[in-house]
């Protein structure tokens, strides 16, 4: 997974954030997706939730993420 982070410059590929990075499978494992570099992308926790369509249903999850960020640090979605 470090290879994915290094390839993506330790940034979210959607918003450029450097915080709360996660690895996302473009094609889900349940849909025969694999762990090849071509199928993996670095996303921040917020963009990862958005990619899975969970933001509309899981506002509390976004709030949990906000609590993990350093105090005073502006989040990419804080203006929403």
NORBELRA-V629314 format. One record per backbone hydrogen bond with DSSP energy under -0.5 kcal/mol. NH is the residue of the N-H (numbers start at 1). CO is the residue of the C=O. E is the energy in kcal/mol with one decimal. If there is no record, write none. Layout:
nh:co:e
NH:CO:E
NH:CO:E
//
This chain:
nh:co:e
5:1:-1.9
6:2:-2.8
7:3:-2.4
8:4:-2.2
9:6:-1.5
10:5:-3.1
11:8:-0.8
12:17:-2.4
13:42:-2.7
16:12:-1.5
22:43:-3.3
24:41:-3.2
26:24:-0.6
26:39:-3.1
28:26:-0.6
31:28:-1.4
32:29:-1.8
33:28:-2.7
39:36:-1.6
40:37:-1.0
41:24:-2.0
43:22:-2.8
45:20:-1.3
48:44:-2.6
49:45:-2.2
50:46:-2.3
51:47:-2.7
52:48:-1.4
53:50:-1.6
54:49:-2.7
58:54:-2.4
61:58:-1.0
62:58:-1.4
63:59:-1.9
64:60:-2.0
65:61:-2.0
66:62:-2.1
67:63:-1.4
68:64:-0.6
68:65:-1.5
69:65:-0.5
69:66:-1.0
73:70:-2.0
78:75:-1.5
80:77:-2.2
//
